[in-house]
Amino acid sequence: MSKTERISVGEAIVKFLDNQYVEFDGKQTKFVEGFFTIFGHGCVLGVGEALSMTRHGIKVYQGKNEQGMAQVATAFAKQSNRRRIIPCISSIGPGAANMVTAAGTATANNIPLLLFMGDTFACRQPDPVLQQIEHEYDPTITTNDAFRAVTRYFDRITRPEMIMTALVNAMRVLLDPGRTGAVAIALPQDVQGECCDYPSDFFRKRVHRIARPVPPQDQLEEVAAAIRGSKKPMVIVGGGVKYSEAGKEVAAFCEKFNIPFGETQAGKSAIPSSHPLNLGGVGATGNSAANSIASKADVIIAVGTRFTDFTTASKSLFAKAQVITLNASDFHANKLDSIKAVGDAKSGIVALGKLLEGYASSYGGEIAAAKAAWEKEMKRLTGIKIGDGYKPEIDSHTPDAVDAYIKAHGGAMAQTTAIGIIRECIPADSIVVGSSGSLPGDLQRMWTTDCVDSYNMEYGYSCMGYEIAGTLGAKIANPEREVYAMVGDGSYLMLHTEMVTAVQEGLKMNVLVFDNASFGCINNLQMEQGVDSLCTELRYRKGNKPIREGKFMNIDFAMNARSYGFVAYTAKNEEELRAAIADSLKQTRPTLIDIKVAPKSMTHGYDSWWHVGVTDNPHSEKSEKARENRKKMLEKARKY
C-alpha cells in the first residue's frame, strides 16, 4: 500500500510547488522560487497559513496591488525565458478581479503566470459572503469566472482531491512553449483548509524537460523550396527566438545565406543590434531600415512571432510577400496563409539551414544603405533641441503646446534626445522594461543593445502599469544587473506602488519617468484622425471650458519617489539627465529620474500604417483624409 500524507489543500499546494524543476538543454533549475501575495480573508488562511507555518523553500513577497504583483511575476518569467515563475494568490472579489488584467497580459504574450484566487465557500453555508457577487440564475458563478477569457487553463477546486489534477494540468500548460500563458485556479475558502490523504509520491521532485522538437521533414522541405525560389527574403525575429535561446543560430543562418532580419518587440535583444544584417524594429513602430527592406521582400521568414498588427503594420507592410513561419505553436504558424514549419526555433532553423546549402539571396548594397540612412536619422533624433522656434512634426491642438509645457515645467528636452542619452550612459548589460504609450515605438526604433535578454518589452497587451512592476520582476530575475523602467507619466499614475516593494526588499531598480503631461501617443492618434484633443493631456480645468484649454499640470514625480525611500532626481535638460544617471549608478537604493520631455517629441512614421477605428462620418478635413487613407491602405493590405 502506497504511503499517504494527511495535509490541507493549502499545504498540498505549497509542498507540490516547492518540488517542481525545469530541465532545458541539460540545465536544471527550480521552477518556483517565490510567491507573491496580498493577504485577505480569502487567502490569509488556507494557502496563507501553509506559506507561514510549514517548512518550504519558497520566498514569499508582499505585493502592494494585485495587478502589480502579478505583473512583477509576468516580467520575472519573461526575463527568465519562461523557465522560472512566481505564483500569486489573492483574496476573493476585488482582489481577484485586480489580477484579471495581469492574466490577460501574460496570456497575450505567451508568458507562464500561475494565479490562485480565493473564492466563495463550496459548502455555501455562509452565502452571501463578503465580496461575493450573487447571480440568481447560477450560484456557481463568482468573480473568478472572469478569468476564463484571459487564461490558458482555468479550474475551481470544490473538493480537496481535485487539487492534484489541477496542479498537474497547470504544469502541463505553463511549460508548453507553444501554448503557455496564464493559469488560474479558484480556491473556495473552506476547501483551502480541508485535509485529504494525499499520496506521498505526489510531492516527489518532478523534473519537467522542455524538448526541442524538430519540424516534420515534409514541412521543412516545403519551406526550403519557397526560400530557394526567392531573391530577396527577410527574416523576422520574434519572441520565440529569445525563449528558445536561438539567437546565435538564427544569426548564423542569416549570415550564411545573406538574409537581413528585423525584430519584433519580443525578439529584440535575442541578436546583437550591431550585427550587420540586423535592421532593427519592424512594423508599425519599426524604423525606416527594416520597413523599407520588408516592403520589397518577396519572402518573409517569421521565426517565433504571432504576427500582431504592429508587426505586420495591420497586414500592409509585406502584403505581397510569401510568408513562411517557424513556430512552436501550430496556431501562430498558420497565420497569414503561411507555409509553415512547426517546431522549436533553434532546432528548426538549424535543420532548415542544412536544406538550403548553396543558396544565397540576391541582396547587394541595399542592406547597408538602409542601415546607413537609419543611422543618419538616429543622429537627427538624438540631437533635437527644444527651445524657441522648435516645431513638432506631429500636430498639436494648441500651437503653443510646447511653449506652454516649458512654461509650466521650467524646461524640457526632446523624448528622442533623452533616449539617446540614456542609451549612451547606462551600463551595456542593463535591462530596459516598458509596455505602453509612445515609448515602445521609440524604443523599438531607437534602442540598440548587444547584450542578450536586455530588453523586456510587454507589447502583446500594451498594458499600462506593467513598466514599474515589470522592472521589479526583471530585477528579481537578474539581481546583478541594472534594470530600468521606461515609463510615461500616464502609466506611472496608473500603477507604480510596487516601488514600495522594491524598497522593502532592498532591490535597486531604476525608474525613468518620461513626463510629457499627457497620454502622448493617444493624443497623437486623436490629432491625426482630425479629433480635437480631449482628456489626453494633463491640464487643469478652466471654468466650463474643455479641459484642453487649461494650463499644463506639473507633477513632481521625484518628490513622490523620495517619499517611498527612493533616491530621486529631476532632469529638464541634457546636462541634468547625464548628471542624474551618473549619480544614480553610485546608489545602492532604488532610484527615479523625473525627465521632463516636450509634448510631440517622440518618433513617428517611417512608412508604416496602423488600422484604427476611423469614422465614416468625418467631422473635419483631417478626418476625411484619414478615412480616405484607410480606404487606400485596405486596398493594398492582406485581407486575412
Helices and strands as residue ranges (DSSP letters): E 4-8, H 9-17, E 20-24, E 27-30, E 34-37, H 47-53, E 59-62, H 66-79, E 88-90, H 94-97, H 100-108, E 113-119, G 143-150, E 153-156, H 162-174, E 182-188, H 189-193, E 195-199, G 200-203, E 206-209, H 217-228, E 233-237, H 239-244, H 247-257, E 261-263, E 278-281, H 288-296, E 299-303, H 309-312, E 322-327, H 330-333, G 335-337, E 339-342, H 345-355, H 366-381, H 401-409, H 415-425, E 431-434, H 439-446, E 455-457, H 466-477, E 483-488, H 489-494, H 498-505, E 510-515, H 520-528, G 547-549, H 557-564, E 567-571, H 574-584, E 591-596, H 621-636
